[in-house]
Amino acid sequence: MILSENMDGSIENYTLKVFCSNRFNMKWRLIIILFLSVNLLYACTSHHVKTARKTRGVYHRVKAGDTLWSIAKAYNINVQDVAEANNITDPKLIAQNSIIFIPDANQVIDDVISSVSEKRSSAKTTQKEGEAPAVKSRKEEMPVDKAPVKTDDISSKDVPKSKVKVPSKEDSKSRKRKDIENISALTGRLPPGNAAEQKAETKSKGKNGGEEPEKLKFDKGRFIWPVKGKVRSGFGIQPNGMYNNGIKIAAREGTPVLAAASGTVIFSNSLKDYGDTIIIKHEDNYATVYTNLSKRIVKTDDLIKKGGRIALLGSPENKGEAYLNFEIRHKNKARNPLFFLP
């Protein structure tokens, strides 16, 4: 904006004056209007996250012996991400010949078991190369001139009977236990062949022959359902190849939409193609997104409690069934709401 000073000392907006004058070129008027329109559109949509998008990835066909853990390991992806993207709440239920979508992967791995074995062998080799040199035994460190005398060179006559002590079974067990404790303290592991270690290793090893498979995480108490209804469209990859960042919950038009958790409203506005939209920020870097609303009850910066009304559900698309687009995000990453809703 350009300001100019008149002869009488008053200040006026020179840009506005020129813009409105007949001398100003119509072409430049259109350019300025277009520039302002683009900025306004960006300001309105900068807080919004699309509910569906195209994403990179491959489709993996489950073969005999494959598990969800081994598949995730082979593709170097978190097993939680694979489970959420495919709506898998129980890894044991994946069946042979079923199709699993692997987000962000660019190449299909045909032999998962061999791939995991190679990765494990490579990791062990790397660990061996990085290990510190073995600690020398006390016998190796002892100077030659101070080496212990062999017991065969000592006559039994040279040792007083009063000082000869035959170790009992309890002493042997105590000494063995102490040796085990010393080895454990130095190496962080029990000696090979120890029954306790074998039991622990057997417990920690799963069907994959390696470390214990990572368990899926659920947080069912953090959020509540924003509306009551049936889930018409799930999270993750869809039959048309699109990737949903949330879920669609069918409900009657005008149904009250509730805040899934307590938080602060950081966006409340209308968006093209999505209707009225509300985004609420919660503790622990979580956020929830609500789209396809008809009437927004809250505004930006409002504090809202869990279960509080924030809007009414919008009208159905093309005279079809009304639904709510609902997303849960953690650190701006879309998460599967079904892993959080009770």
C-alpha positions in Angstrom: 0.0 0.0 0.0 1.4 3.5 -1.0 0.5 6.6 1.0 0.8 10.2 -0.3 0.7 13.6 1.4 -1.6 16.2 0.0 -0.8 19.9 -0.2 -3.1 20.5 2.8 -1.2 18.0 4.8 -3.7 15.2 4.7 -2.7 11.6 3.9 -4.5 9.5 1.3 -4.1 6.0 -0.2 -2.4 6.6 -3.5 -2.8 3.0 -4.7 -6.5 3.0 -4.1 -6.8 6.4 -5.9 -4.9 5.2 -8.9 -6.7 1.9 -9.0 -10.1 3.7 -9.1 -9.1 6.3 -11.6 -9.9 5.9 -15.3 -6.3 6.3 -16.2 -5.4 3.0 -14.6 -5.0 0.1 -17.1 -7.8 -2.4 -16.9 -5.3 -5.3 -17.4 -3.5 -4.3 -14.1 -6.8 -4.1 -12.3 -7.5 -7.7 -13.3 -4.0 -8.8 -12.2 -4.5 -7.3 -8.7 -7.9 -8.8 -8.3 -6.6 -12.2 -9.2 -3.6 -11.9 -6.8 -5.9 -11.0 -3.9 -8.2 -13.9 -4.7 -5.4 -16.4 -4.7 -4.1 -15.2 -1.4 -7.6 -15.3 0.1 -8.1 -18.9 -1.1 -4.7 -20.0 0.3 -5.5 -18.4 3.7 -8.8 -20.3 3.8 -7.3 -23.7 3.0 -3.9 -23.6 4.7 -5.2 -25.3 7.8 -7.1 -28.0 6.0 -5.9 -31.5 5.4 -7.5 -33.4 2.5 -9.6 -36.4 3.6 -8.5 -38.5 0.6 -5.3 -38.5 -1.5 -3.2 -40.5 -3.8 -0.3 -42.3 -2.2 2.8 -44.3 -3.2 2.9 -48.0 -2.3 2.7 -51.6 -3.5 0.3 -54.5 -3.0 1.8 -57.6 -1.4 0.2 -61.0 -1.7 0.5 -63.0 1.5 2.3 -66.3 1.0 2.7 -69.4 3.2 4.8 -68.6 6.2 4.3 -64.8 5.9 3.3 -62.9 9.0 2.4 -59.3 9.4 5.6 -58.8 11.4 7.8 -60.4 8.8 6.1 -58.5 6.0 6.7 -55.2 7.8 10.3 -56.2 8.5 11.0 -57.1 4.9 9.7 -53.7 3.7 11.4 -51.7 6.4 8.1 -50.2 7.6 6.5 -50.0 11.1 4.1 -52.9 11.6 1.6 -50.4 13.2 1.5 -48.4 9.9 0.8 -51.5 7.9 -1.9 -52.7 10.2 -3.6 -49.3 10.3 -3.4 -48.8 6.5 -5.2 -52.1 6.0 -7.5 -52.0 9.0 -5.9 -55.1 10.5 -6.7 -55.2 14.2 -5.6 -58.8 14.7 -2.3 -59.8 12.9 -3.2 -63.5 13.3 -6.1 -63.2 11.0 -4.2 -62.4 7.8 -4.7 -65.3 5.4 -2.6 -66.8 2.6 -3.3 -65.1 -0.8 -4.8 -62.0 0.9 -3.6 -58.7 -0.4 -1.9 -56.1 1.9 -1.1 -52.6 0.8 2.4 -51.4 1.8 2.5 -47.6 2.0 5.5 -45.8 0.5 7.1 -49.0 -0.9 8.2 -48.9 -4.5 9.0 -52.6 -5.2 7.3 -55.9 -4.3 9.3 -58.4 -2.3 8.4 -61.9 -3.4 10.2 -63.9 -0.7 9.6 -62.2 2.6 11.2 -65.0 4.7 14.5 -64.9 2.8 14.5 -61.1 2.9 14.1 -61.1 6.7 16.8 -63.7 7.2 19.2 -61.7 5.1 18.5 -58.5 7.1 19.0 -60.4 10.4 22.3 -61.9 9.2 23.5 -58.5 8.0 22.6 -57.0 11.3 24.5 -59.7 13.2 27.6 -59.2 11.0 27.5 -55.4 11.6 27.1 -55.9 15.3 30.1 -58.3 15.4 32.3 -55.8 13.5 31.4 -53.1 16.0 32.1 -55.2 19.1 34.9 -54.3 21.4 37.9 -56.7 21.6 37.3 -59.6 24.0 38.6 -59.1 27.6 41.6 -61.2 28.3 41.4 -63.7 31.0 43.3 -63.2 34.2 45.5 -66.2 33.3 46.6 -64.6 30.0 47.3 -61.3 31.6 49.5 -62.8 34.4 53.3 -62.5 33.9 55.2 -65.7 33.2 57.3 -65.3 36.4 54.1 -65.1 38.5 52.3 -68.0 36.8 50.7 -70.4 39.3 52.6 -73.6 40.2 51.0 -76.8 39.0 49.3 -78.8 41.7 51.2 -81.9 40.5 54.5 -80.4 41.7 53.2 -80.0 45.2 53.4 -83.0 47.5 50.6 -83.6 49.8 53.1 -83.7 52.6 54.0 -80.1 52.0 50.5 -78.9 52.8 49.3 -79.0 56.4 46.3 -81.1 57.0 44.6 -78.4 59.0 44.5 -76.1 55.9 43.2 -78.7 53.5 39.5 -78.1 52.8 37.4 -80.2 50.6 34.7 -78.1 48.9 31.2 -79.2 49.7 28.3 -79.4 47.2 26.8 -76.1 48.6 30.2 -74.3 48.2 30.4 -75.5 44.6 26.8 -74.3 43.8 27.6 -71.0 45.5 30.8 -70.6 43.5 29.1 -71.5 40.3 26.3 -68.9 41.1 28.9 -66.3 41.8 30.7 -67.0 38.5 27.5 -66.7 36.6 26.8 -63.3 38.3 30.3 -62.1 37.5 29.9 -63.1 33.8 26.5 -61.5 33.6 27.8 -58.3 35.1 30.6 -58.1 32.6 28.8 -59.1 29.4 25.2 -58.3 30.2 24.3 -62.0 29.4 24.2 -65.3 31.1 26.8 -67.9 30.1 25.8 -70.2 27.1 23.9 -73.3 28.1 22.5 -71.7 31.2 19.0 -72.9 31.9 17.7 -69.4 32.8 19.0 -67.9 29.5 17.6 -70.7 27.4 14.2 -70.3 29.0 14.3 -66.5 28.4 15.5 -66.9 24.8 12.8 -69.5 24.1 10.2 -67.1 25.5 11.4 -64.1 23.5 11.7 -66.0 20.1 8.5 -66.1 18.1 7.6 -68.1 15.0 10.0 -65.9 13.0 13.0 -67.2 14.9 14.1 -63.8 15.9 13.2 -61.1 18.3 9.6 -61.0 19.7 7.1 -59.5 17.2 6.1 -56.0 17.9 2.5 -55.8 19.3 -0.1 -53.5 17.8 -0.9 -50.4 19.8 -4.5 -49.3 20.6 -5.6 -46.2 22.6 -9.3 -46.9 22.9 -9.9 -44.4 25.8 -8.5 -41.3 24.2 -11.4 -40.3 21.9 -15.2 -40.8 21.7 -17.3 -41.2 18.6 -18.2 -37.8 17.2 -21.5 -39.2 15.9 -23.3 -42.5 16.2 -23.6 -44.4 13.0 -22.2 -47.0 10.6 -18.7 -46.6 9.1 -19.3 -46.5 5.4 -15.7 -45.9 4.3 -12.7 -47.1 6.3 -9.2 -45.6 6.8 -6.4 -46.3 4.3 -6.3 -47.7 0.8 -9.7 -47.8 -1.0 -10.8 -50.0 -4.0 -10.4 -47.0 -6.3 -6.8 -46.6 -5.3 -7.3 -43.5 -3.2 -6.0 -43.4 0.4 -8.5 -42.1 3.0 -7.0 -40.1 5.8 -10.1 -40.7 7.9 -13.4 -42.6 8.0 -16.9 -41.7 6.9 -19.6 -42.2 9.5 -23.2 -42.4 8.2 -25.8 -40.5 10.3 -29.0 -38.5 9.9 -28.8 -35.0 8.5 -28.7 -32.5 11.3 -27.3 -34.9 13.9 -25.2 -33.1 16.6 -21.5 -33.6 16.0 -19.5 -33.9 19.2 -15.9 -33.1 20.0 -14.0 -36.4 20.2 -11.8 -35.1 23.0 -11.2 -31.8 24.9 -9.1 -29.2 23.1 -8.9 -25.9 21.3 -10.6 -25.1 18.0 -7.8 -24.1 15.6 -9.9 -23.9 12.4 -13.6 -23.3 11.8 -14.6 -22.3 8.3 -16.3 -23.4 5.1 -14.3 -25.2 2.4 -15.1 -26.0 -1.2 -16.0 -29.7 -1.8 -15.9 -30.4 2.0 -18.5 -28.1 3.4 -18.1 -26.5 6.8 -14.9 -27.9 8.5 -13.7 -27.8 12.1 -10.2 -28.8 13.4 -9.6 -29.3 17.1 -6.1 -29.5 18.6 -5.7 -31.8 21.6 -3.0 -32.7 24.1 0.0 -34.9 23.2 0.2 -33.5 19.7 -3.2 -35.0 18.6 -5.8 -33.3 16.4 -9.2 -34.2 15.0 -10.8 -33.1 11.8 -14.5 -32.9 11.1 -15.9 -32.1 7.6 -19.2 -32.1 5.7 -21.0 -30.1 8.4 -24.0 -27.9 8.0 -23.8 -25.5 10.9 -20.7 -24.7 13.0 -21.4 -24.0 16.7 -17.8 -23.2 17.7 -15.3 -20.7 16.3 -11.6 -20.5 16.1 -9.8 -20.3 19.5 -12.8 -21.7 21.4 -12.1 -24.2 24.2 -14.2 -27.3 23.9 -14.7 -30.2 26.3 -14.9 -33.8 25.3 -18.4 -34.6 24.1 -19.3 -31.0 23.7 -21.4 -30.0 20.6 -19.4 -28.4 17.9 -21.7 -28.6 14.8 -24.6 -30.3 13.1 -24.2 -32.9 10.3 -24.5 -31.5 6.8 -26.8 -32.5 4.0 -26.1 -35.7 2.0 -24.2 -35.6 -1.3 -26.4 -36.0 -4.4 -29.4 -36.7 -2.3 -27.7 -39.8 -0.9 -26.8 -40.7 2.7 -25.5 -38.0 5.0 -22.1 -38.8 6.6 -19.3 -37.2 8.6 -15.7 -37.2 7.5 -13.7 -37.7 10.6 -9.9 -37.8 11.0 -7.5 -38.3 13.9 -3.9 -37.0 13.4 -0.8 -37.4 15.6 2.0 -34.9 14.9 0.2 -34.2 11.6 0.2 -37.8 10.6 -3.1 -39.4 9.7 -4.0 -42.3 12.1 -6.7 -45.0 11.8 -9.6 -43.8 14.0 -10.7 -47.3 14.6 -7.5 -47.9 16.6 -8.6 -45.1 19.0 -12.4 -45.1 19.1 -14.1 -47.3 21.8 
